[in-house]
Amino acid sequence: MATIFIDPDTCSKCGTCLQICPMGLILKGEERIPFMPDEAGAFCSKCGNCESFCPEGAIYPEYGTRYPEIAEEVKPGITPGALGIYMRQRRSVRNYLSKMADRETIEEILDIVRYSPSGMNNQPVHWLIIHDPEKVRRLTRITIDWMRSLMNSDVQHPLKPVIPSLIAAYESGKDPICRGAPHVAVAHAAAANPIAFTDSIIALTWFELAAPAFGLGACWAGFLKIAASSCQELKEELGLPEGHEVQYAMMFGYPKYKVCSIPGREPARITWK
Ligand SMILES: Cc1cc2nc3c(=O)[nH]c(=O)nc-3n(C[C@H](O)[C@H](O)[C@H](O)COP(=O)(O)O)c2cc1C
């Protein structure tokens, strides 16, 4: 089955869709009207680029993920200056208000994030949102307990040099794992999918970048991710579907402090050839 329908009455025969399809699945048909042969449908990744680039809006996907509200909206054209400031002022947020982010806001962010690119448009990322702050505190407790048992074992682990200070911080009432954030987003995917990790990192990067537009802030939860790879109690607490594993995780919530300036970074290291 072809995965798209091209309306011959609105098609201007410009041929853009033939050039755009990454797999070359759209062919020139009778009277130069493009079409997708039925047998090509199996190879379509449903990326939607044919629909997206068609100047006449003549292409209709059969796979039902169209977003007409957005298609009709003005294309916002962001200036490089505004984009540069927005992206550069993203900071890892490690101090949070106790104010809860509502589910609708989180869903709105994830509705944007689902547009992040993925290999072959596979879209392998699933989300577990730990919304309940009590459950986030439990993740911290389990991670610290796992760190304690690691320190009491002979196992070689790259985290061992930093663990004592993390445990000391926890024992003094701080949360060095989830930084007191009210929520945690876990990107998970089938363990057997070899490219899901990259896709998940891209999706989480989008999540972190989108968050400030909603007044939220986020921070990668590296210690939680490392613990989730080997700590059985943490795996059980997360309760991911069979065959899935944590790809990475991010704490988030409303930031306690405002970003007032942009810090320095290394210059871009570029080689031209
Ligand atoms: C993969 C990854 C894991 C990270 N893990 C943690 C973490 O466990 N705890 C933390 O406080 N920050 C963590 N960070 C945040 C980095 O420390 C932070 O990105 C870096 O210091 C630069 O600061 P900025 O994000 O504010 O620009 C992590 C960042 C990345 C990319």
The ligand as a MOL file (V3000), in Angstrom:
LIG
                    3D

  0  0  0     0  0            999 V3000
M  V30 BEGIN CTAB
M  V30 COUNTS 31 33 0 0 0
M  V30 BEGIN ATOM
M  V30 1 C 25.3680 13.5350 29.7520 0
M  V30 2 C 25.2930 14.5450 30.8620 0
M  V30 3 C 25.1510 14.1070 32.1760 0
M  V30 4 C 25.0580 15.0390 33.2090 0
M  V30 5 N 24.8240 14.6080 34.4870 0
M  V30 6 C 24.6640 15.5200 35.4770 0
M  V30 7 C 24.3300 15.0980 36.8110 0
M  V30 8 O 24.1800 13.9000 37.1120 0
M  V30 9 N 24.1800 16.0430 37.7680 0
M  V30 10 C 24.3300 17.3850 37.4940 0
M  V30 11 O 24.1720 18.1940 38.3970 0
M  V30 12 N 24.6250 17.8200 36.2320 0
M  V30 13 C 24.7860 16.9260 35.2220 0
M  V30 14 N 25.0540 17.3510 33.9360 0
M  V30 15 C 25.1270 18.7900 33.6360 0
M  V30 16 C 26.5370 19.2580 33.2730 0
M  V30 17 O 27.3120 19.3100 34.4410 0
M  V30 18 C 26.3990 20.6350 32.5990 0
M  V30 19 O 25.7500 20.4650 31.3530 0
M  V30 20 C 27.7280 21.3180 32.3550 0
M  V30 21 O 28.3630 21.6360 33.5740 0
M  V30 22 C 27.5600 22.6390 31.5720 0
M  V30 23 O 26.6770 23.5200 32.2340 0
M  V30 24 P 25.3630 24.0630 31.5010 0
M  V30 25 O 24.5270 22.8560 31.1390 0
M  V30 26 O 24.6720 24.9360 32.4930 0
M  V30 27 O 25.8080 24.7880 30.2900 0
M  V30 28 C 25.1500 16.4390 32.9070 0
M  V30 29 C 25.2880 16.8510 31.5820 0
M  V30 30 C 25.3360 15.9230 30.5720 0
M  V30 31 C 25.4170 16.4090 29.1440 0
M  V30 END ATOM
M  V30 BEGIN BOND
M  V30 1 1 1 2
M  V30 2 1 2 3
M  V30 3 2 2 30
M  V30 4 2 3 4
M  V30 5 1 4 5
M  V30 6 1 4 28
M  V30 7 2 5 6
M  V30 8 1 6 7
M  V30 9 1 6 13
M  V30 10 2 7 8
M  V30 11 1 7 9
M  V30 12 1 9 10
M  V30 13 2 10 11
M  V30 14 1 10 12
M  V30 15 2 12 13
M  V30 16 1 13 14
M  V30 17 1 14 15
M  V30 18 1 14 28
M  V30 19 1 15 16
M  V30 20 1 16 17
M  V30 21 1 16 18
M  V30 22 1 18 19
M  V30 23 1 18 20
M  V30 24 1 20 21
M  V30 25 1 20 22
M  V30 26 1 22 23
M  V30 27 1 23 24
M  V30 28 2 24 25
M  V30 29 1 24 26
M  V30 30 1 24 27
M  V30 31 2 28 29
M  V30 32 1 29 30
M  V30 33 1 30 31
M  V30 END BOND
M  V30 END CTAB
M  END
